[in-house]
């Protein structure tokens, strides 16, 4: 795929007033979500739940693309229609999570490195053939005493950059997701320093691997206090710190930054995104969202595994998507 078509897809994913629905939960994660509403995690229930999300009327007004798990990319709905086609019919772009998860980093207790480079070229080519147009790979970093280590920083940056190169070769826009976790009692100062270091190292490695910056998106954490920090930073402080960090570390050629919601409630994630877009004056990149739980928590509860609750659950999803679409314009009230 040409640089131009990668760039067009990347821009479409961060079109004005739109963001991404992350529906790429692994089997253990979706099981936890289903357990919380007393629904068994069968292939059929997972399919029906996700089909409910993707078929939400008018969702494409605020959702540009959907990140899928391998199973979902291959599934047909109960009517026999491939779920990929259902997404496209709603005016959204199908994407795929391609990493194999964060595993223990040998020699560095408590730190993780993301695996999945083996066989990635074949998987990406297959996913493109199945209709995916973008991909996602997540790396995680913990803040603590002497962590993240240099080993963790460099290993994950290299993995993200190799993944991005293979994705672009297959014609998939890579979403590069380095997530500094909220776990811990660290201050917002600590988070800002670590996030900036992570992003600088990631972009240095992307440069080494000659990634087309115009044909990728960044999916970072926001700069937040640790969830056990006694003195949590407020919405305006989070917005200011996050923007400052991004301006220092993310090249202007990147079309968009789609934040993850990790650890935040759906409402707070929306407020933070809205504050950033109000504060940022003509930022070089679009500031949007790629939310999982912050878009899905409400609809999941409203659905509860019951077919008759479908319309109510879709209304909840639409309302959350609309709120976040407005937040990308700094217009959420």
C-alpha positions, 0 to 999 in steps of 0.5 A, spaced: 500 500 500 502 506 498 504 512 503 498 516 501 493 510 502 496 509 509 496 517 510 488 517 508 486 511 512 490 514 518 486 521 517 480 518 516 481 515 523 481 521 526 476 525 522 473 531 526 468 529 531 470 522 531 474 516 534 476 509 535 472 504 539 477 498 542 473 492 542 479 487 542 479 484 549 482 478 549 478 472 551 480 472 559 479 480 559 472 479 555 470 473 560 472 478 566 467 483 563 462 478 562 462 475 569 461 482 572 454 481 569 453 474 570 453 472 562 457 466 560 463 467 555 461 463 549 463 464 542 456 466 541 455 471 546 461 474 545 459 475 537 452 477 539 455 482 544 460 485 539 455 485 533 450 489 538 456 494 539 457 494 531 450 495 529 448 501 533 444 506 529 448 512 527 454 510 531 459 512 525 457 519 526 462 519 532 466 512 531 471 512 525 474 505 526 473 499 531 479 495 533 477 487 533 480 481 536 482 475 532 476 471 533 471 477 532 475 479 525 473 472 523 466 471 525 459 472 522 453 475 525 447 470 527 444 473 520 450 470 517 453 477 515 461 477 517 462 482 522 467 486 518 462 487 513 457 490 519 462 495 521 463 497 514 456 498 513 456 503 519 461 507 515 466 505 520 473 502 519 475 495 521 482 494 525 485 488 528 490 487 535 496 483 533 500 483 539 500 476 543 500 480 550 505 483 555 509 477 558 515 478 564 521 481 561 527 476 563 532 478 568 527 484 570 522 482 575 515 486 575 517 489 568 513 486 561 515 486 554 510 485 549 511 479 544 508 477 538 513 479 532 514 471 530 509 470 524 507 477 524 508 478 517 504 472 515 498 474 520 498 482 518 497 479 510 492 475 512 488 480 516 489 485 511 485 480 506 480 479 511 478 486 511 482 490 516 485 496 515 489 498 521 492 494 527 494 495 534 500 493 538 500 495 546 506 495 550 506 497 558 510 500 563 510 500 570 512 506 574 516 504 581 523 505 584 528 504 578 522 502 573 521 502 568 528 500 566 533 502 560 532 494 558 524 495 558 524 502 555 528 499 549 525 492 548 518 495 548 520 501 543 524 496 538 518 491 538 513 497 537 517 499 531 518 492 528 511 491 529 509 498 525 514 497 519 511 490 518 504 493 519 505 498 514 508 493 509 502 489 509 498 496 508 495 496 515 496 503 519 499 501 525 497 504 532 503 505 536 500 504 544 506 505 549 502 505 555 504 508 562 500 504 567 496 508 572 498 502 577 501 505 584 502 511 588 506 515 583 505 523 582 503 526 576 510 529 576 513 522 575 508 520 570 509 526 566 517 524 566 516 517 565 511 518 559 516 523 556 522 518 556 517 513 553 515 517 547 522 520 546 525 513 546 519 510 542 519 515 536 527 514 536 526 507 534 520 508 529 525 513 526 531 507 526 526 503 522 524 508 517 516 508 519 512 513 515 509 517 520 504 520 516 501 513 516 501 511 523 497 513 529 499 514 537 495 511 542 498 513 549 496 514 556 494 521 559 499 524 564 495 522 570 497 521 578 497 514 580 491 511 582 493 510 589 496 517 589 493 521 595 494 527 592 490 526 585 491 531 579 485 535 577 482 535 570 485 542 568 492 539 570 492 533 567 490 536 560 496 541 561 501 536 563 499 531 557 499 537 552 506 539 554 509 532 554 506 531 547 509 537 544 516 535 547 516 528 544 511 527 538 513 529 531 508 534 528 508 529 522 503 524 526 496 525 524 493 523 530 493 521 537 488 517 540 488 516 547 487 510 551 482 510 557 486 505 562 483 506 569 479 512 568 471 512 569 468 513 562 466 520 564 473 522 567 476 520 560 471 524 556 472 530 561 480 530 560 479 529 552 475 535 552 479 539 556 485 538 552 482 540 546 479 546 549 486 548 551 490 546 545 491 552 540 491 549 533 495 542 535 499 539 530 496 533 531 488 531 532 487 529 539 482 523 539 480 517 543 481 510 542 477 507 548 475 500 550 472 500 557 470 508 557 465 506 551 463 499 553 462 499 561 455 502 560 452 498 554 455 492 557 451 493 563 445 495 559 445 489 555 446 484 560 446 478 555 438 479 554 436 480 546 431 485 548 435 490 552 439 491 545 436 497 543 437 500 550 444 498 550 445 501 543 442 508 546 448 508 551 453 506 547 451 512 542 450 517 548 458 515 550 460 516 543 457 522 542 460 525 548 467 523 546 466 525 539 464 532 542 470 532 546 475 531 540 472 538 538 472 541 545 465 542 545 463 537 550 458 540 556 
